[in-house]
C-alpha cells in the first residue's frame, strides 16, 4: 500500500471539503495542528482538534479530524463514532497509542497528510 498516496488523497479531501473557508484560516489551523502533532503526539493533536470552537475553526477541525481518523482504517483500525470525543480518545488509547509501531506510523502518516493539506491551502490562495 502506498501510504504517501493515501496522505495526498486525504489532504485533498480536507482542502476540498473546506473550500468555503478562507485558505488563510485553513492553513493557520492545520499549521497549529501539525505543530501539536509533532511536539505532543497523536492524542494531543486529536484533543486540539476537538477543542476548536469558533465557527470557521470548528468546521476545519471537524473535517481534518474526521479525515485523519479515517486513515486508521489503513492500519486495520477504525473508531465506531468520530463525533464523541471520549469514544475517539478511548479508541486512540486502546488501538493506536498502546502499540509503538502503530503510534509512530500513525504520527508519520498524519504529519505527511497535514503537510500536504497545509500546502494545498497555500496553493488555493
N, C-alpha and C positions, 0 to 999 in steps of 0.2 A: 504494500500500500504506500502510495506517495503522500506522506504527511504534509509536505510543502504545498502540494496541490490542494489538499484539504484546507490548509491555512489560507490560501489565496481565495478559495471559494467562500469560506466563511467570512473573510474580511469584506469581500464584495457584497455579501448578503447584508452585513452590518451597514455598509455605506448606502446600499440601495434602499433598505428599509427605513433609513433616517434621512431620506432625500429632502424632506420638508423643513429640516432643521439647518441652521447656519453651519457651513463647513468649519468655521472657527470654533463654534461650540462643540461640535463633534470631536474635532482634533484636540481641544482642551481636555475634555472628559477622558478620551482614550489615552492621551499622554499621561494624565494623572493615574489612570487605572494601570497602565503599563509600569509606571514608576513604583506603585504599590506592589504589583506582582513581583517585580524584580527585587525589591527591598524586603518585602514581608511575606511573599508567597501566595499560593492559590487561595487559601482560606481567607486571608486578609483582603485579597482582591475581590472575592465574592462578597464579603461583608461591605466593602466600599461601594460596590455596585448596588447593593440593596439599600444603602443609606442615602442615596441621592433623592432629594425631594422636590427641587424646583421643577417646573413643568418640562422644560427642554432637557435638563439633565436626567430627569426621571425616564423620559422616553428613550433617550440614547442608552442609558444604563440598562433598561429592561431589554432592549434589543441586543445589546452587547452581551449581557449576562446570559440570556436565553441561547444565543448562538454559541457562546463558549461552552455552555453546559451540554449542548447537543453534540459537541465534539467528543464528549465522554463515550458516546456510542462507538466511536472508532476504537476505543480501548475495551469494548465489550461491557461497558457500564452505562447506566442511564438513570437519572433521578426520576422518580414517579411523578412528582409535581414540582415544577420550577417556579411557581408563584409564591409558595410559602417558604420564607427564609429558613425557618427552623428545620424543615424537611430537607432542603438543599444542603444546609450546613451539616446536618447529620449524615447525609449521603456522602458529602466530601470527606468527612471524618472517617466514616466506615469503609469507603470504597477507593478513595484516592490518597488521602493523607496517611493511611495505615501501611502503605507499601511504597518504599522509597523509589523503586523503579517507575512505578505508575505516577508518583508525585512529580518526579523530575521530568518525565516525558510530558505530562500534562502542562507543567510550567513552561517547558520549552515550546510546546505547541501553541499555548496561549500567547506567549511572548511574540512568536512569529506572526500569529494572526493579528494581534493588536498593532504590531509594527506596520503590517501591510494596511490595516484599516486606517491608521494614522496618516500614512502617505496617501491613501485613497481620498481621505478628507481634504488633504492639502491640494491634491490634483483637481478636486472638484471646484476649487475657488475660482 
